[in-house]
């Protein structure tokens, strides 16, 4: 419908223009509209469109004569104040020497009577002029006005901008909020100083976000305003992370059954916050039902359409709506406006008939001296034009809540700043073709649009004014709070500001101490489906419910959440682990076998104890070194074996404590060399036993000659040197290093020695195993020698213990985690060392200390003699 209307109006306008152009000598205005207006001449004229009257009256149609034009009634003082604010702003600019010097601005303001047809007539009159005849040149030139302030209605602005946008006539509206007007392709020359409905929704969501209200209900009117606002609200709530508990549309016909159903939905919902996008006509029936059902405990959020309009209904609504939060157009202060309004004078100029109508409505008089007009039952008095406006108390003189008027003020200054910037252009540096500037004598509207897009200034009240790429001013709203007044009614108190800038984004500023809450105690109400998940937990959505309804599950080990309401817990870095509360990562406990650990203390004690036993045996053997039992079978090998066992016990200390590079390199090398020295000594002792036995027989007397003391030492040294070479090659090619292992226990760092080369470590252990196996085999073969040569039996038993320990060591070591693997290795060293010490030396110490009578050559040899 609007598209068809726009096309028709455009064709009519084009026809009038074409008919004028076709005349060779002059063009003639095809008709006049009956419009109320104000006029002031100037070098450049600004147009204005305002809702000064609320009602358009159409005369009866006789279809016999040309119908009379429609006229307007029901004068609105507040709208007339807006028109006068435009006049004041232009007067203020003309008096400012720094703004448009040597240029006088004028204005031509029309009343649109809140009707699309009248608004379009007024816009056509502004752009075509009202002069009867024009020269051909002027007829095809620019319009009389270089820019228009208005219209206040979105519907009228859409229609007017659709036509005048084709000619790039700049239009700056002070009250049209439809977000559709941001479409630059359809409305290329439309600007506004009031936020669009899209920002209104974002502003209200910002309030919800500020108070943490994530679970809200939505009520909206069944019209374009409510439907489009509701759609935007759902989208913004999803971006915010909030949820709409219910969404209900207010019926056109105010059906009582539908109203009761909506009230029941509100009452049954757990949402304590209700957002309403509606005009008062749709909302009042619902609020009446709220009063009827005595429904309290709800926090209402009012859209701009009704945030300040229901104050007159306060007495019955007060118990239910006090504490309501809403947004309203930014209030401003304009210095000098009140004096300007009070010094207004009437005019007899037909172009200023709006002043005449205002004067008659304000003072209830008439300038028609012979008329008998009545005001009720009384005949109207005659207006003198000298009446005093300062004695009146109407919305016209009320400048305490300048909202729409403040937007008008900013719109006029935006046009003036654009014109001022245009006139500051330097030839050769201009923005137009060939770096040219605009011709002041033949100014084109589209040239002003270019500069209007770039205006950037600050009002005297401190508000920043500029336009984005879609012609929208930097949005700003006042946040209003319905509070009780001393007389028992509701007063709407500004408690904050919400604005949006390119650099900082949307910013909400609230005075929390000034807020009034309709709850006991007077605290901010809660409106959430599920309480926030504290740090250390994550959200888990409930099946079939909105995302705002969730359960809180603790984070798993190694994961944390240090903020509220996280969807996924964060994995701690490699060397960190979650604390017991799962809200922060702490350094992992470093685990190694330390001297302070009870296990470390026990193993250290065992190591030192074994060392002491070896030292004690050495002292005993040293003290009785000349006795037969010590001298038998090469006492030098016995002392070498005790020394190697002592080294075996002491090397355990290298395995305890925090691993360092030198300890990692030494522990296995010392362990390997000590045990080879020990096993090689045992191997040589076994070979000596066999050699001695053979030398005691006639056929083997020369056996001992080839295996004397020198050969024994060399054998031990050569066997040990092989292990030394293995260790040297291993340490030089792939040396063991300290390593932090996270794989054994995820909550701890196991500080261990990385062996570096598996082959090197295997060769070290394999060589020890080879010597042990040869020693065991030889000792086992010599186990049946006569009793006086029975040391082979003890060697066999000791090697059996040694091999059993190290065979059991392999699976135990591989299956032990962390420091317990080191403990298993230490235990194997200690067990095998104690086994060797006890099995080989305990019997000899027993004879030396407890039965010295058997420690003689005769006693040793006597048993055999008796048998003979």
C-alpha positions in Angstrom: 0.0 0.0 0.0 2.8 2.4 0.9 4.6 1.6 -2.2 1.6 2.3 -4.4 1.0 5.6 -2.5 4.6 6.7 -2.9 4.5 5.9 -6.6 1.3 7.9 -7.1 2.7 10.9 -5.1 5.9 10.7 -7.0 4.2 10.7 -10.3 2.0 13.6 -9.2 5.0 15.6 -8.1 6.9 14.8 -11.4 3.8 15.8 -13.4 3.6 19.1 -11.7 7.3 19.7 -12.3 7.2 18.5 -15.9 4.2 20.7 -16.7 6.0 23.7 -15.3 9.2 23.0 -17.3 7.2 22.7 -20.6 6.3 26.4 -20.5 8.9 28.3 -22.4 8.9 31.6 -20.6 7.9 30.7 -17.0 6.5 28.0 -14.8 3.5 28.3 -12.7 2.6 26.8 -9.4 -0.3 24.4 -10.1 -2.0 24.8 -6.7 -1.8 25.9 -3.1 -2.3 23.9 0.1 -4.0 25.2 3.1 -1.3 24.9 5.7 -0.5 26.4 9.1 3.0 27.7 9.3 5.7 30.1 10.5 8.1 31.9 8.4 11.3 33.9 8.7 13.3 35.1 5.7 17.1 34.5 5.3 19.9 33.8 3.0 19.3 30.1 3.4 16.0 28.6 4.5 15.5 25.5 6.7 12.2 23.7 6.5 10.4 22.2 9.4 7.5 19.7 9.9 5.8 19.4 13.3 2.7 17.8 14.8 1.2 21.1 16.0 -2.4 19.9 15.7 -3.7 16.5 16.4 -6.7 16.3 14.1 -7.3 16.9 10.4 -10.8 17.9 9.4 -12.0 17.2 5.9 -14.9 19.3 4.6 -18.0 17.6 3.2 -17.9 16.8 -0.5 -20.7 18.0 -2.7 -19.2 16.8 -6.0 -20.5 20.1 -7.6 -17.7 22.4 -6.7 -14.0 22.1 -6.0 -13.7 20.8 -2.4 -12.3 23.0 0.3 -8.8 22.0 1.5 -8.7 20.2 4.9 -7.7 22.1 8.0 -6.3 21.2 11.4 -7.7 21.3 15.0 -6.7 20.4 18.6 -3.6 22.6 19.0 -0.8 20.9 21.0 1.4 23.2 23.1 4.2 20.8 23.5 4.6 20.3 19.7 4.5 24.1 19.2 7.3 24.4 21.7 9.3 22.1 19.4 8.6 24.4 16.5 9.7 27.4 18.5 12.8 25.5 19.6 13.7 25.4 15.9 13.2 29.1 15.6 15.2 29.7 18.7 18.1 27.6 17.5 18.2 29.5 14.2 18.1 32.8 16.0 20.9 31.6 18.3 23.0 30.6 15.3 22.4 34.0 13.5 23.7 35.7 16.7 26.9 33.5 16.9 29.7 35.3 15.0 31.7 32.0 14.8 28.9 30.1 13.1 28.1 31.0 9.5 29.5 34.5 9.5 27.8 37.0 7.1 25.0 34.4 6.6 21.5 34.7 7.9 19.4 31.6 8.3 15.7 31.6 7.9 13.0 29.0 8.4 9.7 27.9 7.0 7.8 25.6 9.4 4.5 23.8 8.6 2.0 21.8 10.7 1.5 18.2 9.5 -1.6 17.7 11.7 -0.4 14.1 12.4 -1.7 12.9 9.1 0.3 11.5 6.2 -1.5 13.4 3.5 -1.0 16.8 5.3 2.6 15.9 6.0 3.2 15.2 2.4 1.5 18.4 1.3 3.7 20.3 3.7 6.9 18.6 2.4 5.9 19.4 -1.3 5.3 23.0 -0.3 8.7 23.3 1.3 10.5 21.8 -1.7 8.5 23.6 -4.5 7.9 26.9 -2.7 4.8 29.0 -2.5 5.5 31.6 -5.1 2.9 31.8 -7.9 5.4 32.2 -10.8 9.0 31.3 -11.3 11.5 32.0 -14.1 12.5 29.0 -16.1 15.9 28.9 -14.5 14.5 28.9 -11.0 11.9 26.4 -11.9 14.5 23.8 -12.7 16.9 24.8 -9.9 17.2 23.7 -6.3 14.3 23.8 -3.8 13.7 26.9 -1.7 14.8 25.1 1.5 18.2 23.4 1.7 17.2 21.0 4.5 14.2 19.9 6.5 13.8 19.2 10.2 11.1 16.5 10.7 8.9 14.7 10.3 8.2 13.3 13.8 6.2 10.3 12.5 8.0 7.3 11.1 5.2 6.6 8.6 5.3 10.2 7.3 9.1 10.2 7.3 9.1 7.0 5.2 6.8 8.5 2.6 8.5 11.9 2.4 12.0 10.5 2.3 11.1 8.1 -0.5 10.3 11.0 -2.7 12.6 13.8 -1.5 15.5 11.3 -1.3 15.4 11.0 -5.1 16.4 14.7 -5.2 18.8 14.2 -2.2 17.0 16.8 -0.1 18.5 16.4 3.4 15.9 15.4 6.1 16.8 15.4 9.8 14.0 13.9 11.9 13.8 14.5 15.6 11.3 11.7 16.5 11.0 9.0 13.7 12.4 5.8 15.3 11.7 3.0 12.8 14.8 1.0 12.1 13.8 0.6 8.5 14.8 4.3 7.9 18.4 3.2 8.3 18.3 1.7 4.9 20.6 4.0 2.9 19.5 2.6 -0.5 15.9 3.6 0.1 16.5 6.7 2.1 19.8 8.2 1.0 19.3 11.6 2.5 17.5 10.8 5.8 19.2 11.5 9.1 17.8 11.6 12.7 18.8 12.8 16.1 16.7 10.2 17.9 17.9 6.6 18.4 16.2 4.0 16.2 14.1 1.2 17.6 17.1 -1.2 17.1 19.1 0.8 19.6 16.1 0.9 22.0 16.1 -2.9 22.1 19.9 -3.0 22.7 19.6 -0.4 25.4 16.9 -2.4 27.3 19.0 -5.6 26.9 21.9 -3.6 28.3 19.8 -2.9 31.4 19.0 -6.6 31.8 22.6 -7.4 31.5 23.6 -4.8 34.1 21.4 -6.4 36.7 22.1 -10.0 35.7 18.5 -10.7 34.6 18.8 -13.6 32.2 15.3 -15.0 32.5 12.7 -12.5 31.4 9.2 -12.4 30.0 8.2 -10.4 26.9 5.0 -8.5 26.2 4.5 -6.6 22.9 1.7 -4.9 21.0 0.2 -6.3 17.9 1.5 -3.5 15.6 4.7 -2.8 13.6 6.3 -1.2 16.6 5.8 -4.1 18.9 6.3 -6.9 16.4 9.6 -5.6 15.0 10.8 -4.7 18.5 10.0 -8.2 19.7 11.9 -9.8 16.8 15.0 -7.6 17.6 14.7 -8.4 21.3 14.8 -12.1 20.7 17.9 -11.7 18.6 19.7 -9.5 21.1 18.8 -11.8 24.0 20.5 -14.7 22.2 23.6 -12.6 21.7 23.5 -11.5 25.3 23.1 -15.1 26.5 19.7 -14.5 28.2 16.5 -16.3 27.6 12.9 -15.3 27.0 10.7 -17.3 29.5 7.5 -16.4 27.6 6.5 -14.1 24.7 2.9 -12.9 24.5 1.3 -10.5 22.0 -1.3 -8.0 23.2 -4.5 -8.3 21.1 -5.8 -5.5 18.9 -9.3 -5.8 20.3 -8.4 -6.0 24.0 -10.2 -9.3 24.2 -10.7 -10.0 27.9 -10.1 -13.7 27.6 -6.8 -13.2 25.9 -5.8 -10.6 28.5 -6.6 -13.1 31.3 -4.6 -15.8 29.6 -1.6 -13.5 29.3 -1.9 -12.5 32.9 -2.0 -16.2 33.9 1.2 -16.8 31.9 3.0 -14.0 33.7 1.9 -15.2 37.1 2.8 -18.8 36.4 6.3 -18.0 35.1 9.3 -18.1 37.3 10.6 -15.0 35.5 10.4 -12.0 37.8 11.2 -9.4 35.1 8.7 -8.5 32.4 9.7 -6.4 29.3 6.9 -4.6 27.5 7.2 -3.1 24.0 3.9 -1.4 23.6 2.0 1.8 23.3 -0.3 2.7 26.2 -3.5 1.9 24.3 -2.5 -1.8 24.1 -0.9 -2.0 27.5 -3.6 -0.4 29.8 -6.1 -3.3 29.5 -3.4 -5.7 30.7 -2.4 -3.5 33.6 -6.0 -3.3 34.6 -6.1 -7.1 34.8 -2.8 -7.0 36.8 -4.5 -4.7 39.3 -7.6 -6.9 39.4 -5.7 -10.0 40.1 -3.4 -8.2 42.6 -0.3 -9.5 40.9 2.8 -8.1 42.6 6.4 -9.2 42.7 7.2 -8.3 39.1 9.8 -5.9 37.8 8.5 -4.1 34.8 10.8 -2.8 32.0 9.1 -0.1 29.9 9.9 0.8 26.4 10.2 4.4 25.3 6.6 4.4 24.1 5.1 4.2 27.6 8.0 4.8 30.0 6.6 8.3 30.7 3.1 8.2 29.5 1.2 6.3 32.3 1.9 8.7 35.1 -1.7 10.0 35.1 -2.8 6.4 36.0 -0.5 6.3 38.9 -3.0 6.1 41.9 -4.3 2.6 41.0 -1.1 1.3 39.3 1.3 2.5 42.0 1.4 -0.7 44.1 2.2 -2.7 41.0 4.3 -0.5 38.8 6.4 1.4 41.3 10.1 0.6 40.7 9.5 0.2 37.0 12.6 0.8 34.9 12.3 2.3 31.4 14.1 4.3 28.8 13.2 7.8 27.5 14.5 10.2 24.9 17.6 12.0 26.2 16.6 15.0 28.3 18.6 18.2 27.6 18.9 21.7 28.7 18.9 24.7 26.3 20.1 27.9 27.8 17.9 30.9 26.9 15.0 28.9 25.5 12.6 29.9 28.2 13.2 33.6 27.7 12.8 33.2 24.0 9.5 31.3 24.5 8.2 34.0 26.8 9.0 36.9 24.5 7.1 35.5 21.6 4.7 37.9 19.9 1.7 37.3 17.6 1.8 38.2 14.0 -0.7 39.2 11.3 1.4 37.8 8.5 -0.5 35.0 6.8 2.7 33.0 6.5 2.9 33.1 10.3 -0.7 32.0 11.0 0.6 29.3 13.3 1.6 32.1 15.7 -1.9 33.6 15.5 -3.5 30.2 16.2 -1.2 29.7 19.2 -2.0 33.0 20.7 -5.7 32.5 20.4 -5.5 29.0 22.0 -3.1 30.1 24.8 -5.2 33.1 25.9 -8.6 31.8 24.7 -9.2 34.9 22.7 -9.8 35.8 19.1 -8.2 38.4 16.7 -11.5 38.6 14.8 -13.0 41.7 16.3 -16.5 41.2 14.8 -16.7 37.5 15.5 -19.0 35.9 18.0 -16.8 32.8 18.7 -17.5 31.2 22.0 -15.4 29.2 24.5 -18.0 27.0 26.0 -20.9 29.3 26.9 -18.8 32.4 27.1 -18.0 34.7 24.1 -14.3 34.8 23.4 -12.5 38.0 24.2 -10.6 40.0 21.7 -6.8 39.3 21.5 -4.7 42.5 21.9 -1.4 40.9 21.1 0.0 42.3 24.4 -0.9 39.4 26.6 1.9 38.2 28.9 3.1 34.6 28.4 5.0 34.6 31.7 1.6 34.3 33.5 0.8 31.1 31.8 1.6 27.5 33.0 1.3 25.1 30.1 3.6 22.5 28.4 4.7 25.3 26.1 6.6 27.1 28.9 7.7 23.9 30.7 11.4 23.5 29.9 12.2 21.1 32.7 11.9 18.0 30.6 13.2 18.9 27.1 13.4 15.7 25.2 11.8 16.0 21.7 12.6 19.8 21.7 16.2 19.0 22.5 16.3 16.6 19.5 14.9 19.5 17.3 17.7 21.7 18.7 20.4 19.2 17.7 18.8 18.7 14.3 19.0 22.4 13.5 22.6 22.6 14.6 23.5 19.6 12.6 22.2 21.3 9.4 23.9 24.5 10.4 27.3 22.8 11.0 27.0 21.0 7.7 26.4 24.4 5.9 29.2 26.0 7.9 31.6 23.2 6.9 30.5 23.5 3.3 31.3 27.2 3.2 34.8 26.6 4.7 35.7 24.6 1.6 38.9 25.9 -0.2 38.8 25.8 -4.0 40.9 23.1 -5.4 40.6 21.0 -2.2 36.9 20.4 -2.4 35.2 16.9 -2.1 33.4 17.1 -5.4 34.4 16.5 -9.0 37.7 18.0 -9.9 38.3 18.9 -6.2 35.7 21.6 -6.6 33.6 23.2 -3.8 29.9 23.9 -3.8 28.6 27.0 -5.4 26.9 29.1 -2.7 24.8 30.9 -5.2 23.4 27.6 -6.6 23.7 25.2 -3.8 22.5 21.7 -4.5 20.8 19.7 -1.7 23.1 16.6 -2.3 26.1 18.8 -1.6 24.8 19.6 1.8 24.1 15.8 2.4 27.8 15.1 1.9 28.8 17.5 4.7 25.8 16.5 6.9 27.1 12.9 6.9 30.4 14.2 8.4 29.2 16.7 11.1 30.7 16.3 14.5 30.0 18.7 17.3 29.1 18.9 21.0 26.0 20.7 22.3 26.1 23.2 25.2 24.6 20.5 27.3 27.7 18.3 26.6 26.1 15.8 24.2 28.2 14.7 21.2 26.4 14.8 17.9 27.5 12.9 14.7 25.9 10.5 12.3 26.9 7.0 11.3 26.9 5.6 7.8 23.2 5.0 8.0 22.3 8.6 9.1 21.7 7.6 12.8 23.0 9.9 15.5 25.2 8.5 18.2 22.3 6.9 20.3 21.6 8.0 23.8 18.7 7.4 26.2 17.8 8.4 29.7 17.1 5.5 32.1 13.9 6.3 34.0 12.7 4.9 37.3 9.1 5.1 38.6 9.3 6.3 42.2 6.8 7.4 44.8 6.4 11.1 45.4 5.3 12.9 48.6 1.7 13.2 47.4 1.3 9.5 46.9 1.6 9.6 43.1 4.4 8.3 40.8 7.1 10.5 39.6 9.4 9.4 36.7 13.0 10.0 37.9 16.0 9.9 35.6 18.6 7.5 37.2 21.1 7.0 34.4 22.1 7.2 30.8 22.8 4.6 28.1 24.6 5.6 25.0 26.7 4.0 22.3 29.8 5.3 20.7 32.0 3.8 17.9 35.1 3.7 20.1 33.7 2.4 23.4 30.5 0.6 22.3 27.4 0.7 24.4 27.8 2.2 27.9 25.2 2.1 30.6 25.7 4.5 33.5 23.3 4.1 36.5 23.1 5.8 39.9 22.4 2.7 41.9 21.7 4.7 45.1 18.9 6.6 43.3 17.0 3.5 42.3 13.7 2.5 43.9 12.8 -1.2 44.0 9.2 -2.5 44.6 10.5 -5.5 46.6 11.0 -6.2 50.3 13.7 -5.7 51.3 14.5 -2.8 48.9 17.0 -4.8 46.9 17.6 -5.7 43.3 15.3 -8.6 42.4 16.7 -11.9 41.0 15.3 -13.3 37.7 17.2 -16.3 36.5 16.2 -19.8 35.5 19.2 -21.3 37.2 21.6 -19.7 39.7 25.1 -18.9 38.4 27.6 -21.7 38.4 30.4 -20.7 40.7 34.1 -21.0 39.8 35.2 -24.6 39.7 32.0 -25.8 37.9 30.6 -25.7 34.4 27.1 -25.4 33.0 25.3 -28.5 31.7 22.1 -27.6 29.8 18.9 -29.3 30.8 17.3 -31.3 28.0 14.4 -29.6 26.4 14.8 -26.3 28.2 16.4 -23.0 27.2 20.1 -22.5 27.6 19.5 -20.4 30.7 18.3 -23.4 32.5 21.2 -25.6 33.4 22.9 -27.7 36.1 26.3 -27.0 37.6 28.8 -29.9 37.4 32.2 -29.8 39.0 35.2 -29.7 36.7 37.2 -32.9 36.3 40.7 -33.3 37.7 43.2 -31.2 35.8 40.5 -28.7 34.5 39.4 -25.5 36.1 36.9 -22.6 35.7 37.9 -19.3 37.3 34.8 -17.4 36.3 31.1 -18.0 36.7 28.8 -19.7 34.2 31.4 -21.3 31.9 30.3 -23.9 29.4 33.6 -25.7 29.3 36.3 -26.1 31.9 39.8 -25.0 30.9 42.7 -27.5 30.8 45.6 -26.6 33.0 49.1 -26.3 31.4 51.4 -29.3 31.5 53.2 -28.3 34.7 50.0 -27.2 36.5 47.1 -29.0 38.1 43.7 -28.0 39.4 43.4 -27.1 43.1 40.8 -28.8 45.3 38.2 -26.1 44.5 38.9 -26.5 40.7 39.1 -22.7 40.4 42.8 -22.2 39.6 45.8 -24.0 38.3 48.5 -24.5 40.8 52.0 -25.9 40.1 52.0 -29.7 40.1 53.6 -31.4 43.1 57.1 -32.5 42.1 57.5 -36.1 43.2 60.9 -37.8 43.7 62.3 -40.1 46.4 63.6 -37.6 48.9 65.5 -37.9 52.1 62.5 -36.4 54.0 60.2 -39.1 52.6 59.5 -42.0 55.1 60.4 -44.4 52.3 63.6 -42.5 51.5 64.5 -42.4 55.2 64.0 -46.2 55.5 66.1 -47.0 52.4 68.8 -44.6 53.4 69.0 -46.2 56.8 69.2 -49.6 55.2 72.0 -48.4 52.9 74.0 -47.0 55.8 73.4 -50.0 57.9 74.7 -52.3 55.1 77.7 -50.0 54.8 78.3 -50.3 58.5 78.0 -54.1 58.4 80.6 -54.2 55.6 82.9 -52.0 57.6 82.4 -54.2 60.6 83.2 -57.3 58.7 86.3 -55.7 57.3 87.4 -54.8 60.8 86.8 -58.4 62.0 88.6 -59.8 59.0 91.4 -57.3 59.4 91.8 -58.1 63.1 91.8 -61.9 62.3 93.6 -61.6 59.0 96.2 -64.1 60.0 93.7 -66.8 61.0 93.2 -69.8 58.6 89.6 -69.0 57.8 90.4 -65.5 56.6 93.6 -66.5 54.8 91.9 -69.5 53.1 90.9 -68.8 49.5 92.8 -65.5 49.1 91.9 -63.0 51.8 92.7 -60.2 49.3 89.7 -61.2 47.3 87.5 -61.1 50.4 88.6 -57.6 51.2 88.0 -56.5 47.6 84.5 -58.1 47.8 83.7 -56.3 51.0 84.9 -53.0 49.4 82.7 -53.6 46.4 79.7 -54.4 48.6 80.3 -51.2 50.5 80.2 -49.3 47.2 77.0 -51.1 46.3 75.4 -50.0 49.5 76.6 -46.4 49.2 75.5 -46.0 45.5 72.0 -46.2 46.8 72.4 -42.7 48.1 72.8 -41.4 44.5 69.3 -42.7 43.8 67.7 -40.7 46.7 67.1 -36.9 46.4 66.1 -34.6 43.6 67.7 -35.8 40.4 70.4 -33.6 39.0 72.6 -34.1 36.0 75.6 -35.4 37.9 73.6 -37.7 40.1 71.8 -39.1 37.0 75.1 -39.8 35.3 76.8 -41.3 38.4 74.0 -43.4 39.9 73.9 -46.1 37.2 77.6 -45.9 36.4 78.6 -46.4 40.1 75.9 -49.1 40.5 77.1 -51.0 37.4 80.8 -50.8 38.2 80.3 -51.7 41.9 78.3 -54.7 41.1 80.6 -55.9 38.3 83.5 -55.5 40.8 81.5 -57.5 43.3 80.4 -60.3 40.9 83.9 -60.5 39.3 85.4 -61.0 42.8 82.9 -63.7 43.5 83.6 -65.3 40.1 87.3 -65.3 40.8 86.8 -66.7 44.3 84.7 -69.5 42.7 87.4 -70.2 40.2 90.0 -70.2 43.1 87.9 -72.8 45.0 87.9 -75.0 41.9 91.6 -74.5 41.3 92.5 -75.3 44.9 90.4 -78.5 44.8 92.1 -79.6 41.6 95.5 -78.8 42.9 94.9 -81.1 45.9 94.8 -84.1 43.5 97.9 -85.6 42.0 96.8 -85.0 38.4 96.0 -81.3 39.1 99.0 -80.0 41.1 99.9 -77.5 38.4 96.3 -75.9 38.2 96.9 -73.4 41.0 100.2 -72.3 39.4 98.3 -70.8 36.4 95.8 -69.0 38.7 97.9 -67.3 41.3 97.3 -64.0 43.1 98.5 -61.9 40.1 96.2 -63.7 37.7 93.3 -63.2 40.1 93.8 -59.5 40.4 94.2 -59.1 36.6 91.0 -61.1 36.0 89.0 -58.8 38.4 90.5 -55.7 36.8 89.8 -56.8 33.3 86.2 -57.8 34.0 85.6 -54.5 35.8 87.3 -52.6 33.0 84.8 -53.9 30.5 82.0 -52.4 32.5 83.9 -49.1 32.8 84.1 -49.0 29.0 80.4 -49.7 28.6 79.6 -46.9 31.1 82.0 -44.5 29.4 80.5 -45.1 25.9 77.0 -44.8 27.3 77.7 -41.5 29.2 79.5 -39.9 26.2 76.8 -40.8 23.6 73.5 -40.6 25.4 74.0 -39.5 28.9 71.1 -39.8 31.5 69.5 -36.5 32.3 66.9 -35.2 34.8 63.4 -35.5 33.3 60.0 -34.2 34.4 57.5 -37.0 33.6 53.8 -36.2 33.4 52.6 -39.5 32.2 52.8 -41.7 35.3 50.5 -39.6 37.5 48.7 -36.7 35.8 48.3 -34.7 39.0 52.1 -34.8 39.7 55.4 -34.3 38.1 57.6 -37.3 38.6 61.2 -36.0 38.7 63.3 -38.9 37.4 66.4 -39.7 35.5 65.9 -40.4 31.8 68.4 -43.2 31.0 69.1 -41.6 27.7 70.0 -44.8 25.8 68.0 -48.0 26.4 70.8 -49.9 24.7 73.5 -48.6 27.0 71.4 -49.4 30.1 70.6 -52.8 28.8 74.3 -53.6 28.1 75.1 -52.5 31.6 72.5 -54.8 33.2 73.2 -57.6 30.7 76.9 -57.6 31.5 76.1 -57.9 35.2 73.7 -60.7 34.5 76.2 -62.5 32.4 78.9 -62.5 35.1 76.3 -63.5 37.7 75.1 -66.4 35.6 78.7 -67.6 35.0 79.4 -67.3 38.8 76.3 -69.2 39.6 77.0 -71.9 37.2 80.6 -72.4 38.4 79.5 -72.3 42.0 76.7 -74.8 41.3 79.2 -77.2 39.7 81.5 -77.0 42.7 78.8 -77.4 45.3 79.8 -81.1 46.0 83.4 -80.4 46.9 84.6 -81.7 50.3 83.4 -79.8 53.4 86.7 -78.2 54.0 86.3 -76.5 50.6 82.6 -75.8 51.0 82.7 -72.0 50.3 81.3 -72.9 46.9 78.0 -73.8 48.5 77.8 -70.3 50.1 78.7 -68.7 46.8 76.0 -70.8 45.1 73.4 -69.7 47.6 74.4 -66.0 47.4 74.2 -66.1 43.6 70.9 -67.8 43.8 69.6 -64.9 45.9 71.2 -62.4 43.6 69.7 -63.8 40.5 66.2 -64.2 42.1 66.2 -60.6 43.2 67.1 -59.2 39.8 64.8 -61.4 37.9 61.9 -60.3 40.1 63.2 -56.7 39.8 62.3 -56.4 36.1 58.5 -56.7 36.3 58.3 -54.9 39.6 60.3 -52.0 38.1 58.2 -51.7 35.0 54.9 -51.8 36.9 55.9 -49.3 39.6 54.9 -45.6 39.0 57.0 -42.6 39.9 59.3 -42.6 42.8 58.3 -46.2 43.6 60.2 -47.4 40.5 63.3 -45.8 42.0 62.5 -47.5 45.4 62.2 -50.9 43.7 65.6 -50.4 42.1 67.1 -49.4 45.4 65.4 -52.4 47.1 66.9 -54.7 44.5 70.4 -53.3 45.1 70.0 -53.6 48.9 68.5 -57.0 48.8 71.1 -58.5 46.5 73.9 -56.7 48.5 72.7 -58.0 51.8 72.2 -61.5 50.3 75.8 -61.5 49.1 77.1 -60.1 52.4 75.2 -62.6 54.6 75.5 -65.7 52.5 79.3 -65.3 52.0 80.6 -63.7 55.2 78.1 -64.6 57.9 79.4 -68.2 58.3 83.0 -67.0 58.6 82.1 -64.3 61.1 80.2 -66.9 63.0 83.2 -69.2 63.4 85.6 -66.2 64.0 83.5 -64.7 66.8 81.6 -67.6 68.3 83.8 -70.6 67.7 87.4 -69.5 67.5 88.4 -73.1 68.3 87.4 -74.0 64.8 89.4 -71.2 63.3 92.5 -73.3 63.0 94.2 -75.1 60.2 93.9 -78.4 62.2 90.2 -77.9 62.8 89.6 -77.1 59.1 91.6 -80.1 58.0 90.7 -82.3 60.9 87.3 -83.3 59.6 88.7 -84.8 56.6 91.4 -86.7 58.6 88.7 -88.2 60.9 86.8 -89.4 57.9 89.9 -91.1 56.6 
